[in-house]
Amino acid sequence: MPYIKRGSDNQIIAIYAEAPSEDTEHLAASHPDVIGFLNLNSSGEQSLQFLTSSDYELVRVLEDLIELLIEKNVVLFTELPIAAQHKLVQRRRARQNLNEENTLMIDENDIL
C-alpha cells in the first residue's frame, strides 16, 4: 500500500513505499488516483500510449545498433538466433526496396 503526497490541486505529486513524512496519505495500490498517477508520464501523456507510439522509433534504434555491432565485429550475425537473423534480413531488404523506390521517383521538375 503506497503513501502519496498531494499537491495544492489535490493531485498526486509523489508516491512512496514508506511514509517519508506526516503529510503523506495512505492509499490502496488499486485506488484510481494511484493508477492515474502511475499512468502519466512527465508530459501528461498516457504512458501506454507513449510506449506504443515510441515502439517503432525504438525498433529502428535497435536495428541500427545491431547493424553497428555487426559492422564493428562485436557481434557476429551468425551468433544471433535464426529468427532474429531472418527478421533483420527481411527488414534490411524492405528498407533497401523502399530506398530504391524513392530514388527512382522523378519529380516533374527534375532533368534527366
C-alpha positions as CSV (number, residue, x, y, z in Angstrom):
1,M,0.0,0.0,0.0
2,P,1.7,3.2,-1.2
3,Y,1.9,6.5,0.6
4,I,1.1,9.5,-1.5
5,K,1.7,13.2,-1.4
6,R,-0.8,15.6,-3.0
7,G,-0.2,19.0,-4.5
8,S,-2.2,22.2,-4.0
9,D,-4.6,21.0,-6.7
10,N,-5.2,17.8,-4.7
11,Q,-3.5,15.7,-7.4
12,I,-0.9,13.1,-6.5
13,I,2.6,14.5,-7.0
14,A,4.6,11.7,-5.4
15,I,4.3,8.1,-4.3
16,Y,6.4,6.4,-1.7
17,A,6.8,2.8,-0.4
18,E,7.2,4.2,3.2
19,A,5.9,7.3,4.7
20,P,8.6,10.0,4.4
21,S,6.7,12.5,6.5
22,E,3.4,13.0,8.3
23,D,1.9,14.9,5.4
24,T,1.6,11.8,3.3
25,E,-1.7,9.8,2.7
26,H,-2.0,6.1,2.7
27,L,-3.9,4.7,-0.3
28,A,-4.5,1.2,-1.8
29,A,-2.4,0.5,-4.9
30,S,-5.6,-0.1,-6.8
31,H,-7.0,3.3,-5.9
32,P,-8.0,5.3,-9.1
33,D,-5.8,8.2,-8.1
34,V,-2.7,6.0,-7.7
35,I,-3.4,4.2,-11.0
36,G,-3.9,7.5,-12.7
37,F,-0.7,8.9,-11.4
38,L,1.3,5.8,-12.5
39,N,-0.2,6.0,-16.0
40,L,1.0,9.6,-16.6
41,N,4.5,10.5,-17.8
42,S,6.1,13.9,-17.3
43,S,4.2,15.5,-20.3
44,G,0.8,14.2,-19.1
45,E,0.6,11.8,-21.9
46,Q,-0.6,8.3,-21.0
47,S,2.4,6.0,-20.5
48,L,0.8,3.2,-22.5
49,Q,0.1,5.5,-25.4
50,F,3.7,6.9,-25.2
51,L,5.2,3.4,-25.2
52,T,3.2,2.3,-28.1
53,S,3.9,5.3,-30.2
54,S,7.6,5.2,-29.4
55,D,8.0,1.4,-30.1
56,Y,8.5,2.0,-33.8
57,E,11.2,4.5,-33.2
58,L,12.9,2.2,-30.7
59,V,12.8,-0.7,-33.1
60,R,14.7,1.4,-35.6
61,V,17.3,2.4,-33.0
62,L,17.8,-1.3,-32.0
63,E,18.2,-2.3,-35.7
64,D,20.8,0.4,-36.2
65,L,22.6,-0.7,-33.0
66,I,22.6,-4.3,-34.1
67,E,23.9,-3.3,-37.5
68,L,26.7,-1.2,-35.9
69,L,27.7,-4.0,-33.6
70,I,27.9,-6.4,-36.6
71,E,29.9,-3.9,-38.7
72,K,32.4,-3.5,-35.8
73,N,32.6,-7.3,-35.4
74,V,31.5,-7.0,-31.8
75,V,28.7,-9.5,-32.6
76,L,28.7,-12.0,-35.5
77,F,25.5,-12.1,-37.5
78,T,25.5,-15.9,-37.2
79,E,25.6,-15.7,-33.4
80,L,22.1,-14.2,-33.4
81,P,19.1,-16.6,-33.1
82,I,17.9,-17.8,-36.5
83,A,14.5,-16.0,-36.0
84,A,16.4,-12.7,-35.4
85,Q,18.6,-13.2,-38.4
86,H,15.5,-13.7,-40.6
87,K,13.8,-10.7,-39.2
88,L,16.8,-8.5,-39.7
89,V,17.3,-9.7,-43.3
90,Q,13.6,-9.1,-44.1
91,R,13.7,-5.6,-42.7
92,R,17.0,-4.8,-44.4
93,R,15.5,-5.9,-47.8
94,A,12.3,-4.0,-47.2
95,R,14.3,-0.8,-46.3
96,Q,16.5,-1.3,-49.4
97,N,13.4,-1.7,-51.6
98,L,11.9,1.4,-50.1
99,N,15.1,3.4,-50.7
100,E,15.3,2.1,-54.3
101,E,11.7,3.1,-55.0
102,N,12.2,6.5,-53.6
103,T,15.4,7.2,-55.7
104,L,13.6,6.0,-58.9
105,M,10.9,8.6,-58.4
106,I,11.4,11.6,-60.7
107,D,9.8,14.8,-59.9
108,E,8.3,16.8,-62.8
109,N,11.0,19.5,-62.1
110,D,13.9,17.0,-62.4
111,I,16.0,17.0,-65.5
112,L,17.3,13.7,-66.9
